[in-house]
Amino acid sequence: MDVKTAEAIAAGGLRHIAFIMDGNGRWAKVRGKTRNEGHRRGAEVFEKISEYCAEIGIRYVTVYAFSTENWKRPESEVSALMRLFSRYIDTALARLSEKKIRIVFLGDKSVFPEKLRQKMVSLEKRSSVYDRILNIAFNYGGRAEIVTACNMAIEKGASFLTEDDISGNLYTAGCPDPDLIVRTAGEMRLSNFLLWQAAYAEFYYTDTLWPDMTKEDVDAACVEFFKRKRRFGALPDDEKGGK
């Protein structure tokens, strides 16, 4: 990473990066491998990329690992993803003191088997002492998240909802909205990911398949991010005061 980009990140210019990890199946297909092998490789890359983001000073990282729609995939594929997920939790629990990253699961945990759910809760609790955050969206849907947040606010006594009521009850409550959302594999859509939080995010699309994603690809996304002028609806400085 070039010095200028590293300094901008250190200064807080890029606090939160989110990844839509797409292309595991296509990566496997072009290599004559099974989709499950693509997911296994994708899981390895996820660990490397999330750790790299923490290393370069990005405090918040969010990854889209499994959507509410992904249950429609073949049972064998879903089962393989669940095994990968369970093994990841075991590894993360064993390496907490080494990695020092807080892990938060975004999504509805109630659908998972009790043993897996308890491991998720344990990892969240034991990692909560760290200040760098990795959000893993698993059984996650953006629309469902907004509905859940509204219902939670109503249960707490709200009769007229504000934006703060909704933001404060999202799965990501307390976490700043993403500055940059990166999607791999050439797709250009959100796919029900962070619909509320993405209101003013910058988007970066790459043809790189997720299992081929490297640190250099992350650097390229960060460099592109700092070329953008984020105005959040306001006029650029050189147009203020004009007619």
Summary of the structure (lengths in Angstrom):
residues: 243
radius of gyration: 18.6
end to end distance: 41.0
largest distance: 63.1
contacts: 726
relative contact order: 0.18
helix: 50%
strand: 14%
